[in-house]
Amino acid sequence: MSALLEEKIAALQDQIQKLQSQKDSLIKELDVVEEKFESQDRLYRKYFPVIIDTVSKGNSAFAKACAELSNALKKKASPTKISYIFEQLKTAMIQEDIGPVPLKKKKGMFSGLRKSSDDPILDDFKHSYHEVVNSLKSTLDKKYTPKLDKVTASLLTAQDSGDIHDIRENVFSLIFQYISETSVDREKVNVFIQEIVGKILEIETKLATSYEQTSSIVKSNQGFEKVLNSEIGGLKKSSDVAASLDDLKIQITQRLTSIEKALHKKKTVDQAINKLAEKNRSAFKTGFAKLKQELQEATRYSEELEKKLNQDQLTGAYNRRAYDKKIAEEMDRFLRYGTIFSLLIIDADKFKRINDTYGHAIGDRCLQEIIKRTRPLLRKNDMLARYGGEEFVVVMPETDAEGGRRAAEKIRQTIEKIEFLYKNEKVTVTVSIGVSCVTPEDERHEQVFERVDMAVYKAKENGRNQVMVQ
């Protein structure tokens, strides 16, 4: 026996030595990797700031962000701070039109009349949408980052109103994808979508106002031309009268001709601008109407998904998921502020016998009637949810045990009046209800549920169709 024990000890010692050897080997590999990383990190922090310092001259936002990044690297700032500075750099690049040279593309009529960088409307649009993209990037999962980067690149190279439409379409396509694919905490998703929708509406409304102002400026120029043309006609008539001043007449006529030619040229350009402005404004109004419709659909779709995720499909009551969230919120309020609440469990009596005798269709109808009759007896801030099977729960905020008992008794009396006819046979249903109020000793909402569950069990034992308070 002693020899067998010694043999096992020797085997264990041998295994320990092997594990120790593997551990030493892994530690050496880790040291090599860490040394390599530290060496690269020192190299980057030594030379990268020098490179950045060469482009950080001046008082522009981009230069200031570069200087801040250089300083952060020198001081070995945290990755979070460095990441934040990079976001500032990206924003500055948008504002100052810094980035790769875009490929030449066919220019629209508008871009032929003025340079893109001189268009304040487009610049405002690019800057505002970049902020929207940053908001999306900070909230959405990493799998959406490539598409958001693509939108950012489009913002950098946008040159005319046609690009605005493409950027808008890409952003909304991504928002709809996010709404469709996300099912976690739908309420927060809905609030976030409404915030993004509000920002986009604000941007688009501002853009619409800018187009209206452009159109007004063109109309004002046209009014000026009309007055000037009238004055030219008057000067011509006056020069005709002054026949004795031939030289003066010739000079005035020549100058008027030059002004007339310049006005004609200006009129041609203004007509082209006006034509394009009208075209852009018309296209924008159509796009804006479509945008508003898409925003409403996005919000409505998100709300519908939230409702489906929290609703029991058979009875229309809230489901277990919604109950778990509500009871956690009420428990948190109680622990933080001392705001009490009561919990009710409603359990249909002999429900299995109803299903076995009359079929599941009648059983389902009984559950639906229980919800239908119970809901009007509750307050607006009470929650009625199907917990599972034939069991329902009611969360009653700011209600003590006596208030919960009174509500439970009304529910019980209402439900016992339910009657169905099945093949000339009367079908009735009753419920047993347990009630409990949160107490100072409770630390978890499960403790309240356990008491209510025990109260239902006692109601069943005592003959069913009654209310018990625990």
C-alpha positions in Angstrom: 0.0 0.0 0.0 2.9 2.3 0.9 4.7 1.5 -2.4 1.5 2.4 -4.4 1.2 5.7 -2.5 4.8 6.6 -3.2 4.3 5.7 -6.9 1.3 8.1 -7.1 3.3 10.9 -5.3 6.2 10.4 -7.7 3.8 10.7 -10.7 2.3 13.9 -9.3 5.7 15.4 -8.7 6.7 14.6 -12.3 3.5 16.2 -13.6 4.1 19.3 -11.4 7.6 19.6 -12.8 6.2 19.4 -16.4 3.6 22.1 -15.6 6.3 24.3 -14.0 8.5 23.9 -17.1 5.5 24.9 -19.3 4.8 27.9 -17.1 8.4 29.1 -17.2 8.4 28.7 -21.0 5.2 30.8 -21.4 6.5 33.5 -19.0 9.6 33.8 -21.2 7.5 34.1 -24.3 5.3 36.7 -22.6 8.4 38.7 -21.6 9.6 38.7 -25.2 6.2 39.9 -26.5 6.0 42.6 -23.8 9.5 43.8 -24.5 8.8 43.9 -28.3 5.5 45.9 -27.6 7.3 48.3 -25.2 10.0 48.8 -27.8 7.5 49.7 -30.5 5.5 51.8 -28.1 8.7 53.8 -27.2 9.5 54.2 -30.9 6.0 55.5 -31.8 5.9 57.9 -28.8 9.4 59.2 -29.6 9.0 59.9 -33.3 5.3 60.2 -34.0 4.9 63.4 -31.9 7.9 64.9 -34.0 6.0 64.2 -37.2 2.7 65.6 -35.8 4.5 68.8 -34.6 5.4 69.6 -38.2 1.7 69.8 -39.2 0.4 71.4 -36.0 1.4 75.0 -36.9 -1.3 77.6 -36.9 -4.5 78.3 -35.0 -6.9 76.1 -36.9 -8.9 73.4 -35.1 -7.0 70.7 -37.0 -3.6 72.2 -35.9 -4.8 72.5 -32.3 -6.0 68.9 -32.3 -2.6 67.7 -33.7 -0.8 69.6 -31.0 -3.0 68.1 -28.3 -2.4 64.6 -29.8 1.4 65.2 -29.8 1.3 66.4 -26.2 -0.9 63.4 -25.1 1.5 60.9 -26.7 4.5 62.6 -25.0 2.7 62.3 -21.6 1.7 58.7 -22.2 -2.0 59.5 -22.0 -4.6 56.8 -21.7 -6.0 55.1 -24.9 -9.4 56.5 -24.1 -8.1 60.1 -24.2 -6.1 59.5 -27.4 -9.1 58.0 -29.0 -11.2 61.1 -28.1 -8.5 63.4 -29.6 -8.6 61.3 -32.8 -12.4 62.0 -33.0 -11.6 65.7 -32.7 -9.1 65.4 -35.5 -11.7 63.7 -37.7 -14.2 66.5 -37.0 -11.6 69.2 -37.8 -10.8 67.4 -41.1 -14.5 67.6 -42.1 -14.7 71.3 -41.1 -11.5 72.3 -42.9 -11.9 69.9 -45.9 -8.7 68.0 -45.1 -8.4 64.6 -46.6 -7.5 62.5 -49.6 -7.9 64.1 -53.1 -11.2 62.7 -54.5 -11.4 61.1 -57.8 -12.6 63.4 -60.6 -16.3 62.9 -61.2 -18.8 64.5 -63.5 -19.7 67.9 -62.1 -23.2 69.2 -61.9 -24.4 72.5 -63.2 -24.2 74.0 -59.8 -20.6 73.0 -59.3 -19.7 74.7 -62.6 -20.9 78.0 -61.3 -19.1 78.0 -58.0 -16.5 76.0 -56.0 -17.7 73.4 -53.5 -15.5 74.7 -50.7 -17.2 78.1 -51.0 -20.7 76.7 -50.4 -21.7 77.4 -46.8 -24.9 75.3 -47.1 -22.9 72.2 -48.0 -20.3 72.9 -45.4 -23.0 73.1 -42.7 -24.6 69.9 -43.9 -21.3 68.0 -43.8 -20.4 69.2 -40.3 -23.9 68.5 -38.9 -24.1 65.0 -40.4 -20.6 64.2 -39.2 -21.9 64.8 -35.6 -24.8 62.4 -36.3 -22.3 59.8 -37.5 -20.2 60.3 -34.4 -23.4 59.7 -32.2 -24.2 56.5 -34.1 -20.6 55.4 -33.8 -20.5 55.9 -30.1 -23.8 53.8 -29.6 -23.9 51.2 -32.3 -22.0 47.9 -32.3 -18.6 47.6 -34.0 -20.1 45.7 -36.9 -21.6 48.9 -38.1 -18.3 50.8 -38.1 -17.3 50.0 -41.7 -20.5 51.5 -43.0 -20.2 54.5 -40.8 -16.6 55.0 -42.0 -18.0 54.9 -45.6 -20.4 57.7 -44.7 -17.6 59.7 -43.2 -15.6 59.3 -46.4 -18.6 60.4 -48.5 -18.9 63.5 -46.3 -15.2 64.4 -46.9 -15.7 64.2 -50.7 -19.2 65.7 -51.0 -19.3 68.4 -53.7 -23.0 69.2 -54.6 -26.6 68.5 -53.7 -26.6 65.1 -55.4 -24.1 63.9 -52.8 -26.4 65.1 -50.0 -29.1 62.7 -51.2 -26.7 59.7 -51.3 -25.4 60.5 -47.7 -28.9 60.8 -46.4 -30.0 57.5 -48.0 -26.9 55.7 -46.5 -27.6 57.0 -43.0 -31.2 55.9 -43.1 -30.4 52.5 -44.5 -28.0 52.0 -41.6 -30.6 53.2 -39.0 -33.2 50.8 -40.4 -30.7 47.9 -40.3 -29.9 48.7 -36.7 -33.6 48.8 -35.7 -34.3 45.5 -37.4 -31.3 43.6 -36.0 -31.3 44.9 -32.4 -33.6 43.4 -29.8 -31.8 44.2 -26.5 -33.3 46.9 -24.3 -35.8 48.1 -27.0 -36.9 51.1 -24.9 -33.4 52.6 -24.9 -33.1 51.8 -28.6 -36.3 53.7 -29.3 -35.2 56.7 -27.3 -31.9 56.8 -29.1 -33.6 56.5 -32.5 -35.9 59.4 -31.6 -32.8 61.6 -30.7 -31.1 60.8 -34.0 -34.3 61.5 -35.9 -34.6 64.8 -34.1 -31.1 65.8 -35.1 -31.6 64.8 -38.7 -34.9 66.8 -38.9 -33.1 69.8 -37.5 -30.3 69.6 -40.1 -32.7 69.1 -43.0 -35.0 71.9 -41.9 -32.0 74.3 -41.7 -31.0 73.1 -45.2 -34.5 73.8 -46.5 -34.4 77.3 -45.1 -31.0 77.9 -46.7 -32.4 76.9 -50.1 -35.3 79.3 -49.6 -32.9 82.1 -48.8 -30.9 81.4 -52.0 -34.0 81.6 -54.1 -34.9 85.0 -52.4 -31.5 86.4 -53.2 -31.9 85.5 -56.9 -35.3 87.1 -57.0 -33.8 90.3 -55.4 -31.1 90.4 -58.1 -33.8 90.1 -60.7 -35.6 93.1 -59.2 -32.4 95.1 -59.3 -31.9 94.3 -63.0 -35.4 95.5 -63.7 -34.8 98.9 -62.1 -31.4 99.3 -63.7 -32.8 98.5 -67.2 -35.4 101.1 -66.6 -32.8 103.7 -65.7 -30.7 102.8 -68.8 -33.8 103.4 -71.0 -34.3 106.8 -69.3 -30.6 107.8 -69.9 -30.9 106.9 -73.6 -33.9 109.1 -74.0 -32.1 112.0 -72.2 -29.1 111.6 -74.4 -31.3 111.8 -77.5 -32.6 115.2 -76.4 -29.1 116.6 -75.9 -28.3 116.8 -79.7 -25.9 119.7 -79.3 -23.6 117.7 -77.1 -22.6 115.0 -79.6 -19.4 114.0 -77.9 -21.1 113.6 -74.5 -23.9 111.7 -76.2 -21.4 109.3 -77.8 -19.6 108.7 -74.5 -22.8 108.1 -72.6 -24.1 105.8 -75.2 -20.9 103.7 -75.2 -21.0 103.4 -71.4 -24.6 102.5 -71.4 -23.9 99.8 -74.1 -21.1 98.4 -71.9 -23.4 98.3 -68.8 -26.1 96.7 -70.9 -23.7 94.0 -72.1 -22.6 93.3 -68.5 -26.2 93.2 -67.3 -27.0 90.8 -70.1 -24.1 88.5 -69.1 -25.1 88.7 -65.4 -28.7 88.0 -66.4 -27.7 84.8 -68.3 -25.6 83.6 -65.3 -28.4 84.5 -62.8 -30.9 82.6 -64.9 -28.7 79.5 -64.9 -28.3 79.8 -61.1 -32.0 80.4 -60.6 -32.9 77.4 -62.8 -30.5 75.2 -60.8 -31.7 76.6 -57.5 -35.3 75.8 -58.4 -34.3 72.3 -59.6 -32.4 71.7 -56.3 -35.2 73.2 -54.2 -37.8 71.0 -55.9 -35.6 67.9 -55.6 -34.9 68.7 -52.0 -38.6 69.3 -51.1 -39.4 65.9 -52.6 -36.5 64.3 -50.7 -37.4 66.1 -47.5 -41.0 64.8 -47.7 -39.8 61.3 -48.3 -37.3 61.8 -45.4 -40.0 62.8 -42.9 -42.1 59.8 -44.0 -39.0 57.5 -43.4 -38.4 59.1 -40.0 -42.0 58.4 -39.0 -41.8 54.9 -40.3 -38.5 54.3 -38.4 -39.9 55.6 -35.2 -43.2 53.7 -35.6 -41.3 50.5 -36.6 -39.1 50.8 -33.5 -42.1 51.3 -31.2 -43.9 48.3 -32.7 -40.9 46.1 -32.2 -40.6 47.3 -28.6 -44.3 46.5 -28.1 -44.0 43.0 -29.6 -41.0 42.2 -27.5 -42.9 43.1 -24.3 -46.4 41.7 -25.2 -47.9 38.3 -24.7 -49.3 37.3 -28.1 -52.3 35.3 -26.7 -53.8 37.7 -24.2 -52.4 41.1 -25.2 -51.0 41.6 -21.6 -47.4 42.3 -20.9 -45.1 39.3 -21.0 -42.5 37.9 -18.6 -39.7 40.1 -20.1 -41.7 43.3 -19.4 -42.5 42.1 -15.9 -38.9 41.4 -15.0 -37.9 44.9 -16.0 -40.9 46.6 -14.2 -40.4 44.7 -10.9 -36.6 45.4 -11.0 -37.4 49.2 -11.4 -39.9 49.1 -8.5 -37.4 47.3 -6.3 -34.7 49.8 -7.2 -37.1 52.7 -6.3 -37.9 51.1 -3.0 -34.3 50.6 -2.0 -33.3 54.1 -3.1 -36.3 56.2 -2.0 -38.4 53.8 0.2 -41.3 53.9 -2.2 -43.4 50.8 -1.5 -45.2 48.5 -3.9 -47.4 45.4 -3.8 -47.3 42.3 -6.0 -50.3 40.1 -6.9 -50.2 36.6 -8.5 -53.4 35.5 -10.2 -53.7 31.7 -10.8 -56.6 30.2 -12.7 -58.2 27.4 -10.7 -58.3 23.9 -12.1 -57.2 25.2 -15.5 -55.8 21.8 -16.6 -59.3 20.3 -16.1 -60.8 23.1 -18.3 -58.2 22.3 -21.1 -58.7 18.6 -20.8 -62.5 18.8 -20.7 -63.3 21.5 -23.2 -60.1 21.9 -25.3 -57.4 24.4 -25.5 -59.5 26.9 -27.5 -61.8 27.3 -24.5 -58.8 27.4 -22.2 -57.2 30.2 -24.3 -60.5 32.1 -24.3 -60.6 31.8 -20.5 -57.1 33.4 -20.2 -58.1 36.2 -22.6 -61.3 36.9 -20.6 -59.3 37.0 -17.3 -57.1 39.8 -18.9 -60.1 41.5 -20.4 -62.0 41.7 -17.1 -58.9 42.5 -14.9 -57.4 45.4 -16.9 -60.3 47.9 -16.3 -60.0 47.3 -12.5 -56.4 48.5 -12.4 -54.8 52.0 -12.4 -52.9 53.4 -15.3 -49.5 52.9 -13.6 -50.2 49.3 -12.5 -48.8 46.5 -14.7 -50.7 43.3 -15.6 -48.5 40.6 -17.1 -48.7 37.0 -18.0 -46.1 35.2 -16.0 -46.5 31.8 -17.6 -49.3 29.3 -18.4 -52.4 30.3 -16.4 -50.5 32.5 -14.0 -50.6 36.3 -14.1 -48.8 39.0 -12.1 -49.9 42.5 -11.2 -47.3 45.1 -10.0 -49.0 47.9 -8.1 -46.6 50.9 -7.3 -47.1 53.0 -4.2 -49.7 50.4 -2.8 -49.6 48.8 0.6 -50.8 45.2 1.4 -54.4 46.4 2.2 -54.6 48.3 -1.1 -53.4 45.2 -2.9 -55.9 43.0 -1.1 -58.8 45.2 -2.0 -57.8 45.3 -5.7 -57.3 41.5 -5.6 -60.8 40.9 -4.2 -62.4 43.1 -6.9 -60.5 41.0 -9.5 -61.6 37.7 -8.0 -65.3 38.7 -7.7 -65.3 39.9 -11.4 -63.7 36.8 -12.8 -66.0 34.3 -11.0 -68.8 35.8 -13.0 -67.2 34.7 -16.3 -69.4 32.1 -18.1 -69.1 30.3 -21.4 -71.5 27.9 -23.2 -69.8 24.9 -24.7 -72.2 22.4 -26.3 -75.0 23.6 -24.1 -72.8 23.2 -21.1 -71.9 26.2 -18.9 -68.2 26.8 -18.4 -67.0 28.9 -15.4 -63.6 30.0 -14.2 -62.3 31.2 -10.9 -58.9 32.4 -9.6 -56.8 32.2 -6.5 -54.9 35.4 -5.8 -51.8 35.9 -3.6 -50.9 39.4 -2.3 -47.8 40.8 -0.6 -46.2 44.2 0.0 -42.5 44.9 0.0 -41.0 45.1 3.5 -37.9 46.9 4.9 -36.2 43.4 5.3 -36.4 42.8 1.5 -33.3 43.2 -0.5 -34.4 41.5 -3.7 -37.7 41.5 -5.5 -37.5 37.6 -5.6 -38.2 37.7 -1.9 -41.5 39.5 -2.5 -42.4 37.0 -5.2 -41.7 34.0 -3.0 -44.2 35.4 -0.3 -46.9 36.0 -3.0 -46.3 32.5 -4.4 -46.8 31.0 -0.9 -50.0 33.0 -0.5 -51.4 31.6 -3.7 -50.4 28.1 -2.5 -52.4 28.6 0.7 -55.4 30.0 -1.2 -55.4 26.8 -3.3 -55.1 24.6 -0.1 -58.0 26.5 1.5 -60.4 25.8 -1.3 -59.5 28.1 -4.2 -61.4 31.2 -5.5 -60.1 33.4 -2.7 -57.5 36.0 -1.8 -54.6 35.4 0.6 -52.2 38.1 1.9 -48.7 37.0 3.0 
